Amino acid sequence: MGDPARWFGVGSSDAADGACAGRAAAAAALDGREAALVVVLSQVRDDLQAMLDGVRSQVPAGAIIVGTSTSGQYTAGTLDTASTVVAAYGGPGIEARYRIADVSRGRGREAAAEVAACTSELTLPYQALLLFFDGLADDQQELIRGAYAAAGAATPLVGGSSGDGLQYVRTYQFAGDADHVDVVSDAVVGVGLACESPLGIGVAHGWRQAGAPMSVTRSVHGKVFELDEQPALDVYVERLGMSPEVARDEQVFRELAFRYPLGLNRRSGEDIRLIHGGEPDDRSLICLADVPQGGLVWLMEADEDALVAAAGTSCHQAIAMLEGAPPLGMLAFDCAARKMMLGPAGVERETGALAAAAGSIPYAGWYTDGEVARIRGSQGLHHLTMVTLALS
């Protein structure tokens, strides 16, 4: 299974000049070959359009170019030192289509349904919908619901939200072709990808439950007002043995919340909900994704070894889904909060675990503000998780 003429390539550049960085990274990834899909990952920079023009200069007609700003990007050899990373997938037996839509003004679900419609143009048997979306979108779960409703239960979802180096000010999405690439914000880009051989998705996080469950007695989307019929913020800090006043220092509270997220019970394990802040006035907890009212949540904890091991586990899961087809390459969607928690030495261990699991397979990874992986069921939004997409 698998066509030996298909290929996956990765290139990177740390050039200060955007046009030079885009040109060099794309040239290395394509190596003179014709691609169906080109993915561009970049730090936020003033010359994003020039960088993408550099990419376009190396891309032949017929390829689509999509991508995102990130909170860091890496390949097997860069360890997050490159400002621009380009991945390319090409050869016979591949179809790629894209659409882009505005997610501002609460249009998340509607916009995701619009871009998911590109999957209707696919004809090859193995399909997935890739999503690149604004990391500052109000309710990321609504995007997943919209994509799921439009693409259908048989189409896996995979992707991640755009980042801006953890500044939470403005993120960017890219979409176009060799003639022109749009640089936008407040958008979602959907890529319908189909192949003659299987695609594999892996999901692992390394977190474990800590303490007794709590009932979500009042919540609206990503805002949790009550846990166990008490103000959510008070319950949360009490469980951690902290004073409620800790929430008034935004930086201190965020670092604490990154280390003790909430876990939602799923059939396949726990989904993680990262807490982005606490509201001292109404004593609520703020998450970027839904925490369903009536459900149970736990405090979650992890150590460095478990987080590092999750990278290899995710990779192995994705490759196992290829049904024996030889893996050609991989995209990794890695949570930016994991990067913060691990620190430089831990990041080196994590990417080392990913590289060891991938072996000789080229890969490109980036740090997101929310990861997407849906293989079955209607859920699919993750935080503090390593998601991988293996291509054959």
C-alpha positions as CSV (number, residue, x, y, z in Angstrom):
1,M,0.0,0.0,0.0
2,G,1.2,3.5,-0.8
3,D,2.8,5.0,-3.9
4,P,6.6,5.2,-3.8
5,A,6.4,8.4,-5.9
6,R,4.6,10.3,-3.1
7,W,6.8,12.4,-0.9
8,F,6.9,14.7,2.1
9,G,9.6,17.4,2.6
10,V,10.4,19.9,5.3
11,G,12.5,23.1,5.1
12,S,13.3,25.9,7.6
13,S,15.1,29.2,7.8
14,D,16.1,31.7,10.5
15,A,16.8,34.5,8.0
16,A,15.9,37.9,9.3
17,D,14.6,39.0,5.9
18,G,11.1,37.5,5.3
19,A,11.4,37.0,1.6
20,C,14.7,35.2,2.1
21,A,13.3,33.0,4.9
22,G,10.3,32.0,2.9
23,R,12.3,31.3,-0.2
24,A,14.9,29.2,1.5
25,A,12.5,27.2,3.6
26,A,10.2,26.4,0.6
27,A,13.1,25.5,-1.7
28,A,14.4,23.0,0.9
29,A,10.9,21.5,1.4
30,L,10.1,21.2,-2.3
31,D,13.6,20.4,-3.6
32,G,12.3,21.0,-7.2
33,R,9.3,18.7,-6.8
34,E,5.6,19.5,-7.5
35,A,3.5,19.6,-4.4
36,A,-0.2,19.3,-3.8
37,L,-0.1,20.9,-0.3
38,V,2.4,23.4,1.2
39,V,2.1,24.3,4.9
40,V,3.8,27.4,6.2
41,L,4.5,28.0,9.9
42,S,5.9,31.3,11.0
43,Q,6.5,33.4,14.0
44,V,4.6,36.7,14.0
45,R,6.7,39.2,12.0
46,D,6.2,42.5,10.2
47,D,7.0,41.1,6.8
48,L,4.6,38.1,6.7
49,Q,3.5,38.9,3.2
50,A,7.0,39.2,2.0
51,M,7.8,35.8,3.6
52,L,4.9,34.2,1.9
53,D,5.9,35.8,-1.4
54,G,9.2,34.1,-0.9
55,V,7.4,30.8,-0.5
56,R,5.3,31.4,-3.5
57,S,8.4,32.0,-5.7
58,Q,9.3,28.3,-5.2
59,V,5.8,26.7,-5.5
60,P,4.6,25.5,-8.9
61,A,1.1,26.2,-10.1
62,G,-1.5,23.7,-8.8
63,A,-0.3,23.6,-5.2
64,I,-2.3,25.2,-2.4
65,I,-0.5,27.2,0.3
66,V,-1.9,27.4,3.8
67,G,-0.5,28.0,7.2
68,T,-0.5,30.1,10.4
69,S,1.4,32.2,12.8
70,T,2.6,30.2,15.8
71,S,4.0,30.4,19.3
72,G,7.0,28.5,18.0
73,Q,7.8,26.0,15.2
74,Y,10.3,23.2,14.8
75,T,11.6,20.4,12.6
76,A,13.8,17.5,13.4
77,G,16.9,19.7,13.4
78,T,15.7,23.2,14.5
79,L,14.4,22.8,18.1
80,D,12.3,26.0,17.7
81,T,15.2,28.1,16.4
82,A,13.9,28.7,12.9
83,S,11.6,31.7,12.3
84,T,9.9,30.0,9.3
85,V,9.2,26.3,8.6
86,V,7.6,24.9,5.4
87,A,6.3,21.4,4.9
88,A,5.2,20.1,1.5
89,Y,3.3,17.0,0.5
90,G,3.2,15.8,-3.1
91,G,3.1,13.1,-5.7
92,P,0.3,11.0,-7.3
93,G,-2.8,10.1,-5.5
94,I,-3.3,13.3,-3.4
95,E,-6.1,15.8,-3.5
96,A,-6.1,19.1,-1.5
97,R,-8.7,21.8,-1.5
98,Y,-9.1,24.8,0.8
99,R,-11.5,27.5,1.9
100,I,-11.3,30.4,4.3
101,A,-13.9,32.1,6.4
102,D,-14.3,34.9,8.9
103,V,-14.8,33.7,12.6
104,S,-15.3,37.2,14.1
105,R,-18.6,38.3,15.7
106,G,-19.4,34.8,17.0
107,R,-19.4,33.2,13.6
108,G,-17.2,30.2,14.6
109,R,-19.7,27.4,14.0
110,E,-21.0,29.0,10.7
111,A,-17.5,29.7,9.5
112,A,-16.2,26.2,10.2
113,A,-19.1,24.7,8.3
114,E,-18.3,27.0,5.3
115,V,-14.7,25.8,5.1
116,A,-15.6,22.2,5.8
117,A,-17.6,22.2,2.6
118,C,-14.3,21.8,0.7
119,T,-14.4,18.1,1.6
120,S,-17.3,17.7,-0.8
121,E,-14.8,18.1,-3.7
122,L,-12.6,15.2,-2.6
123,T,-12.9,11.8,-4.4
124,L,-10.0,9.7,-3.0
125,P,-10.9,7.1,-0.2
126,Y,-8.8,8.4,2.7
127,Q,-9.8,11.9,3.8
128,A,-9.3,14.4,6.6
129,L,-10.2,18.0,7.3
130,L,-7.3,20.2,8.5
131,L,-8.2,23.3,10.4
132,F,-6.0,26.4,11.1
133,F,-7.9,29.0,13.1
134,D,-7.5,32.1,15.1
135,G,-6.3,31.2,18.6
136,L,-8.2,34.1,20.1
137,A,-11.6,32.9,18.9
138,D,-14.2,33.1,21.6
139,D,-15.4,29.5,21.6
140,Q,-13.2,27.1,19.8
141,Q,-15.5,24.2,20.5
142,E,-18.1,25.9,18.2
143,L,-15.6,25.7,15.3
144,I,-15.3,21.9,15.9
145,R,-19.1,21.5,16.0
146,G,-19.5,23.4,12.8
147,A,-16.8,21.5,11.0
148,Y,-18.1,18.1,12.2
149,A,-21.7,19.0,11.1
150,A,-20.6,19.9,7.6
151,A,-17.8,17.4,6.9
152,G,-19.7,14.5,8.5
153,A,-18.9,11.8,11.0
154,A,-16.7,9.8,8.6
155,T,-14.2,12.6,8.1
156,P,-11.5,13.0,10.8
157,L,-10.6,16.5,11.9
158,V,-7.1,17.6,12.8
159,G,-5.3,20.9,13.3
160,G,-4.7,23.7,15.7
161,S,-5.2,27.3,16.5
162,S,-2.8,30.1,15.5
163,G,-0.5,31.6,18.0
164,D,1.4,34.9,18.6
165,G,4.2,33.8,20.9
166,L,1.8,33.7,23.9
167,Q,1.1,37.4,23.6
168,Y,-2.6,36.9,23.1
169,V,-2.9,40.1,20.9
170,R,-3.3,39.1,17.3
171,T,-2.8,35.9,15.3
172,Y,-2.6,35.3,11.5
173,Q,-3.8,32.7,9.1
174,F,-2.5,32.1,5.5
175,A,-4.3,30.7,2.5
176,G,-3.8,30.8,-1.3
177,D,-1.7,29.4,-4.1
178,A,1.3,30.1,-6.2
179,D,-0.4,33.3,-7.6
180,H,-1.4,34.9,-4.3
181,V,-1.6,34.1,-0.5
182,D,-3.9,36.0,1.8
183,V,-2.7,37.0,5.3
184,V,-5.7,37.4,7.6
185,S,-6.8,37.4,11.2
186,D,-10.1,36.4,12.8
187,A,-10.3,33.5,10.3
188,V,-10.4,29.8,9.9
189,V,-8.7,28.0,7.1
190,G,-10.0,24.5,6.2
191,V,-8.1,22.1,4.0
192,G,-9.7,19.0,2.6
193,L,-7.0,16.4,2.2
194,A,-7.5,13.1,0.5
195,C,-5.1,10.3,-0.4
196,E,-5.0,6.9,-2.0
197,S,-3.5,5.4,1.2
198,P,-4.4,6.0,4.9
199,L,-3.8,9.1,7.0
200,G,-3.1,8.6,10.7
201,I,-4.0,10.8,13.8
202,G,-2.4,10.4,17.2
203,V,-3.5,12.1,20.4
204,A,-1.7,12.0,23.8
205,H,-1.2,14.4,26.7
206,G,0.5,12.7,29.7
207,W,-1.8,14.3,32.3
208,R,-3.4,12.4,35.2
209,Q,-6.3,13.0,37.6
210,A,-5.5,14.7,40.9
211,G,-8.1,14.6,43.7
212,A,-11.8,14.0,43.8
213,P,-14.2,14.9,40.9
214,M,-16.1,18.2,40.9
215,S,-19.5,18.7,39.4
216,V,-19.9,21.6,37.0
217,T,-23.1,23.1,38.4
218,R,-23.1,26.3,36.3
219,S,-21.2,27.2,33.1
220,V,-21.7,29.0,29.8
221,H,-19.4,27.8,27.0
222,G,-15.9,28.4,28.3
223,K,-16.8,30.2,31.5
224,V,-17.3,28.1,34.6
225,F,-19.3,29.9,37.3
226,E,-19.9,27.2,39.8
227,L,-18.2,23.9,40.8
228,D,-20.1,21.8,43.4
229,E,-22.6,24.7,43.7
230,Q,-19.8,27.0,44.9
231,P,-18.0,29.8,43.1
232,A,-15.7,28.0,40.7
233,L,-12.6,30.2,41.4
234,D,-12.9,29.7,45.1
235,V,-13.3,25.9,44.8
236,Y,-10.3,25.8,42.4
237,V,-7.9,27.7,44.6
238,E,-9.1,25.9,47.7
239,R,-8.3,22.5,46.1
240,L,-4.8,23.8,45.4
241,G,-4.4,25.1,49.0
242,M,-4.0,28.7,47.8
243,S,-5.6,32.0,48.9
244,P,-8.4,33.4,46.7
245,E,-6.3,36.5,46.3
246,V,-3.9,34.7,44.1
247,A,-6.3,35.3,41.2
248,R,-5.7,39.1,41.4
249,D,-2.2,38.6,40.1
250,E,-2.8,37.6,36.4
251,Q,0.7,36.3,35.7
252,V,1.0,34.3,38.9
253,F,-2.5,32.8,38.5
254,R,-1.9,31.9,34.8
255,E,1.3,30.0,35.7
256,L,-0.6,28.1,38.4
257,A,-3.5,27.3,36.1
258,F,-1.2,26.0,33.4
259,R,0.1,23.4,35.8
260,Y,-3.3,22.4,37.1
261,P,-5.8,22.4,34.3
262,L,-9.3,20.8,34.3
263,G,-9.9,17.3,32.9
264,L,-13.2,16.3,31.2
265,N,-14.2,12.7,31.3
266,R,-14.3,11.1,27.8
267,R,-14.7,7.5,26.6
268,S,-11.1,7.5,25.4
269,G,-9.7,9.2,28.6
270,E,-9.6,12.9,29.7
271,D,-9.8,16.0,27.5
272,I,-7.8,18.9,29.0
273,R,-9.3,22.3,29.5
274,L,-6.7,25.0,30.1
275,I,-7.7,27.7,32.5
276,H,-6.7,31.1,31.1
277,G,-7.7,33.2,34.0
278,G,-10.0,33.9,36.9
279,E,-12.6,36.6,37.4
280,P,-12.2,38.1,40.9
281,D,-15.5,39.9,40.7
282,D,-17.9,37.0,39.8
283,R,-15.4,34.3,41.0
284,S,-15.5,32.4,37.7
285,L,-12.9,30.5,35.8
286,I,-12.2,31.4,32.1
287,C,-11.4,28.7,29.6
288,L,-11.3,29.1,25.8
289,A,-13.3,25.9,25.2
290,D,-16.6,24.6,26.6
291,V,-16.8,23.0,30.0
292,P,-20.3,21.4,29.9
293,Q,-22.7,22.2,32.7
294,G,-23.8,19.0,34.5
295,G,-20.5,17.2,33.8
296,L,-17.7,16.1,36.1
297,V,-14.2,17.6,36.0
298,W,-11.0,16.9,37.9
299,L,-7.8,18.8,38.6
300,M,-5.1,17.4,36.4
301,E,-1.4,17.2,37.0
302,A,1.7,16.0,35.1
303,D,5.4,15.7,35.4
304,E,8.0,16.3,32.8
305,D,8.6,12.6,32.1
306,A,4.9,12.0,31.4
307,L,4.6,15.1,29.1
308,V,7.7,14.0,27.2
309,A,6.5,10.4,26.8
310,A,3.2,11.7,25.3
311,A,5.0,13.0,22.2
312,G,6.3,9.6,21.3
313,T,2.9,8.0,22.2
314,S,1.1,10.4,19.8
315,C,3.5,9.7,17.0
316,H,3.2,5.9,17.4
317,Q,-0.6,6.1,17.4
318,A,-0.6,8.1,14.2
319,I,1.7,5.7,12.4
320,A,-0.2,2.7,13.6
321,M,-3.3,4.1,11.9
322,L,-1.6,3.9,8.5
323,E,-2.5,0.2,8.3
324,G,1.0,-0.8,7.3
325,A,1.5,1.9,4.6
326,P,5.0,3.4,4.9
327,P,4.9,6.8,6.7
328,L,6.3,9.6,4.5
329,G,6.0,12.5,6.9
330,M,4.2,14.0,9.8
331,L,2.7,17.3,11.1
332,A,2.7,17.9,14.9
333,F,0.3,20.2,16.7
334,D,1.8,20.9,20.1
335,C,0.3,23.1,22.9
336,A,2.2,26.3,23.6
337,A,1.5,25.9,27.3
338,R,3.4,22.6,27.3
339,K,6.3,24.5,25.9
340,M,6.1,27.0,28.8
341,M,5.9,24.2,31.3
342,L,8.7,22.1,29.9
343,G,11.2,25.0,29.5
344,P,14.1,24.8,27.0
345,A,15.6,21.5,28.4
346,G,12.2,19.8,28.5
347,V,11.3,21.0,25.0
348,E,14.5,19.4,23.8
349,R,13.5,16.2,25.5
350,E,10.0,16.3,24.1
351,T,11.1,16.9,20.5
352,G,13.7,14.3,21.0
353,A,11.0,11.8,22.0
354,L,9.0,12.8,18.9
355,A,12.1,12.4,16.7
356,A,12.9,9.0,18.2
357,A,9.3,7.8,17.5
358,A,9.3,9.2,14.0
359,G,12.7,7.7,13.1
360,S,13.8,8.8,9.7
361,I,10.4,10.4,8.9
362,P,10.6,14.2,8.2
363,Y,8.2,16.3,10.3
364,A,7.2,19.8,11.0
365,G,5.7,20.9,14.3
366,W,4.3,24.0,15.8
367,Y,3.0,25.3,19.1
368,T,-0.7,26.1,19.1
369,D,-3.2,27.7,21.5
370,G,-5.7,24.8,21.0
371,E,-5.3,21.4,19.3
372,V,-7.9,19.6,17.1
373,A,-8.1,15.8,16.8
374,R,-11.4,14.1,16.1
375,I,-11.4,10.5,14.9
376,R,-14.8,9.5,16.1
377,G,-17.7,11.2,17.9
378,S,-18.5,14.9,17.9
379,Q,-15.8,16.0,20.3
380,G,-12.3,17.0,19.2
381,L,-10.9,20.1,20.9
382,H,-7.9,19.6,23.1
383,H,-5.5,21.7,25.2
384,L,-2.1,20.8,26.6
385,T,-2.0,17.9,24.2
386,M,0.3,16.6,21.4
387,V,-1.6,15.8,18.2
388,T,0.1,14.3,15.2
389,L,-0.9,13.6,11.6
390,A,1.0,10.9,9.8
391,L,0.9,10.9,6.0
392,S,1.6,7.9,3.7
